[in-house]
Amino acid sequence: MTEKAQTTPPPPVYAPYADGRGQLAMGLMALDPGQWVEIDGNLPTQLAIKRELLQARRDEVLAALPESRAGAVETRDLLLAHLIERFPERYRLIPAGIENRMTDENLAIAGFADAPLELAGRLVQEDFCLMQAGEGGYRLVAACLCFPSRWRLDDKLGQPLRSIHGPVPHYAERLARPVDNFFTLIKLDKPVWRVNWTVHDTPTLFQPDPPAVAAHDIDAANAGDRLWVRVERQTLRRLPISGDVLFTIRTYVDPLRALAAQPALARGLAATVRDLPLDSVRYKNLLAYRDAVLGYLDGVAGL
């Protein structure tokens, strides 16, 4: 048995599947403003991935409509102030910029004058999406999106919420109105957060496209090492000056094997997968791996 197979990874930071329910829901919770962004030891590695993407695939991960300028600058300034106050041991103001002590980078604010969200994205592990009110509801007007989960920024830019979530099963009839109402009514002092999950056959963070071909050699015996549970921690807040809504996405990826020592979580994820409607299973690209996932989880849970 290899060392990799013998070593159990740490438990996941978030387990939104633990309750065993797979039905579609907003699942919003009140956000402590001090916990807006989350930083861990993976920050240097993930920021290096962002730098590479912003260099090699810039048009795919960074975009802004002209009307997003005020909200993007506001986002940048809000993040800078938060980092200096919340993480003074990791970030320090320097003349005309900010120092990231975890990566030994000095980033000049003026160097990102034309792309304020890029500076934000280069500082933390979160991705940033800016939503703005329009005639058809709130639209995506700007983003620095380096870690998408099976969607492309250029397909969604300028689109309203209903179009953005069009591929989500039952979104139109169950969640479109509540989500539109929430974006209209969200208050300055009431930021929120939520988490969602899916299963991928790769730990790669930049995932703009669904897999071309499913790996049919994945089974219950090897699923722990061949599949990854991907969780997004999302926050939403109203910006006080522009009135835009800022949406952040922090991505966590754990091998399915991370549940090997967590039988309660394994039971929760198995129950959630079983509770998913078939169209949701397809949407999550789980159809090809469903039996393998359930076989592995049932074994961990002792079922």
N, C-alpha and C positions, 0 to 999 in steps of 0.2 A: 504494500500500500504506500502511495507516495506521501511525502510530507504535507503537500497541499490538501490531500484528502483527509489526513489525520487532524489538521488544525482547523478548529472551528472559529470563524470570524466573530467579532463582537456583535451583540444584538443590534438590530436596527434602531436608529434614533426615533423613527416614527413608524407606527403600524396602524394605518387607518382602516385596515381590514380586520382588526382584532375582534370587532363586534359580530363578525359573521354575516353582515348584511351587504348585499350587492346591489341594492336598488339605488337609482339615481337620486341624489340629494345635494343641496348647496353645502350643508355642513359647516356653516360659518361660526366662528368663535371670536370673542373679544380679544384684541391684540394689545398686549402691554407695549407701549411705544418704545420702551427701553430694549425690547426683544425684537425689534424690527428686522434686523439682519442677523444671520448666524455665521460665525467664523469658527473653523476648526483647522486641524493640522493639514488638511488637504488643500488649503488655500493656495500655497505656492504652486502646486502642480496644476490646479484648475485654472489659475490665472495665466499660467504659461500656455495652456490650451487655448484660452481666450485670445491671448496675444497672437498666437499662430493663426487662428481663424480670422481675426480682424486684419491680419496681413494678407493671408492667402485667399480668403473667401468673404471679403469685406461686404460686398453687396448682398450676401445671403444672411448675414448676422446683424447688420446695422442699417437702419432706414428711418427716414423722418420726412413727414410732410411739412410744408412751410408753416402751417398754422400751429405746429407743435413746439415752436421755438421757446415760448415763454414757459410752458410747463416743463420742458426738458432742462432749461436753466434752473428752474425752481427745484427740480428733482436733484440735480447735481449739488446745489447749495445745501439742500436739506440733508443729503447723505454726508457731505463733508462735515457739517456741524455735528451730525449724529456720531460719526466715527471718532472725531476728536474728543467728544464728551464721553462716549461709551467705551471706547477702546484706546485710551491715551498711551498705553504701553505698546500699542501696535501701529498707531497712526499719529503723525505730528505735522502741524503746520510749518511750512518753510516759506521763505520769501517767494511769493507768487505761485505757491503750489502746496502739495502735500507729500509727505514721506510715508511710504508703506514699509515699516520696519521688518515685516515678515518676508518681504521679497527684495529688500534693499533697493527699492525704486523711488525716485523722485519724479513726480508727475506735475508738470507746469499747467496751471489752469488755462493759460492763454494758448497752450498747444492744442487744446481741444475746444477752442472757441466755436468752431463750426459743428462740433459733435459732442454736446454736453453729456448725452447718455453714454457715449463711449467711455468718457472718463469715469462715470459711475460704474460701468461694467468692468473696467480694468482694476477697480479697487476691491471688489468683494465677489463672492461666489454667486450671488444672485444675478438673475437676468432682470431687465427692466422693460416694462411695456406701459405706454402712456395712452390712456383712453380719454376722449374728448366728446362732449355733447354735440349732437348735430340733429338735423331734421329727422333722420331715421333712427335716432337713438345714439348711444355712445359708440364711437368708432375708434379703432386702433390707429393712432396718428404717428407714433414713433416707437422704436424699440431697439434695444441692444440685446439680442436673443442668440446667445452662443450655444445653449444647451436645449434645443427644442426636442420634444418627444413626438416624432412622427407628424410634424407640420412645418410648413415653410412660411417664413415671414413675408415674402413677396406675394404669396397667395392671400394673405390676410390684411395687409396694410390698406388702410382706408375703408375697411369693411366694418359694418355694425356687428354688435354682439350676436345677433341671430344668425348672420351669415358665418361668422367665425366659428360658431358652435354647430353649424349645420350638420356635420358628420356625426355628432353625438346622438346616439339613439334616444328617441323620445324627448329630446331637449325642447323642440318647438312646442309640444303640447303640455309639457310638465314644468319646465324651468324658464322658458323664454320670458314670460311675463314677470315672474318673481325676480329674475336677475335684472331685467330692465328697470323694474321699480327700485330694486336695491341700489343700483348705480345712480339713479335720480335722487334718492333720499339719503345716501350715506353722508354722515356728518363729519365735520372736521375733527372732532374729539372722539370719534368712535371708529378707529381703524379695526379691521378684522383679519382673520387668517383662516385657512382651511388646508387640508391635505388630500391628495388623491394618490392612486397607485396604478401600476400596470406591471406586466412581466415582459421582459425583453430577452432575446437570445444573445445579447452582447452588452457589455458594460459601458460601451462608448457613450459619452455624454452628448455629443453632437449627433442627433438622430432626426434629420429632417424628413426622411422617407421611410415608409414601411418596408420590411424585407421583401426582396424580389421573390425569393424562394424560401419556404420554411425548411428548417433542418429536421428532417423526419427521422434522424437517428437518435433523437433525444427521447429517453424513456425514464421510468421511475428510478432506475439504477444510477443514471448519470445526471439527472435533472438538477441536483444540488450544485453541481459544478458547471453546468451548461446553460443555466437560466439565472436571470437577475431580476430582483424586485426593484422597480424604480418608483420612488416616491417624490412627489413635488410638494413642498411647503410653499403656499401662495399667500401673499398679503395684499390687502387693498386698503387704500387710504385716499381721502380727499386732500388735494393740495390747496393750501389756504389762499394763495394769491390768484392763480389761474383758474381755480375751480375744477381742474382736470382730476381724473382718478388715476392714481398710480398703482400698477399691478406688478408685484415682484414674484419671481419664481426661484426657489432654492431647490436644487435637485440632489437627491441622495440615491445612490445605487448600491445595493447589497446583493451578494450571491444568495440564491435560494438556500444555500447551505448555512447561511447565518441563522436560520431557524432550527438548525439541527439540535441545539440545546434549549430551544424555546417551544416545548410541546403545546403550550396554551396558544401561542401565536400561530403555530402550524395548524392547530385545529380551527382557529379563527379565519385564517386565509383559506383553508379548504372549504369551510362553510360558506365564505363569501363567494368563492369561485362557483360553488354549486348553486348559489342563490342568484348568480348573474343570468339575466335573460340571454337567449342565444345571440341576439343582435349585439348585445354588449360584449359577449365573448368574442365575436368577430371584430368589433370595433377595437378591442384591446389586443388584437392579433394573438389571441390565446387559443384559437380553435385547434391549431396543430399541436399545441403543447398541453392542452387541458388534462388529458389522461395522465401524462407524465407528471405534471404538477401535483395532481390529486394523489397519484400513487406514491410520490415521494413524501408529501405532507402527511398522508395517512400512516405511512411507515414511521415517520418521526413522532406522530401523535399516539402511536400504538393502537391504531384503529384496525 
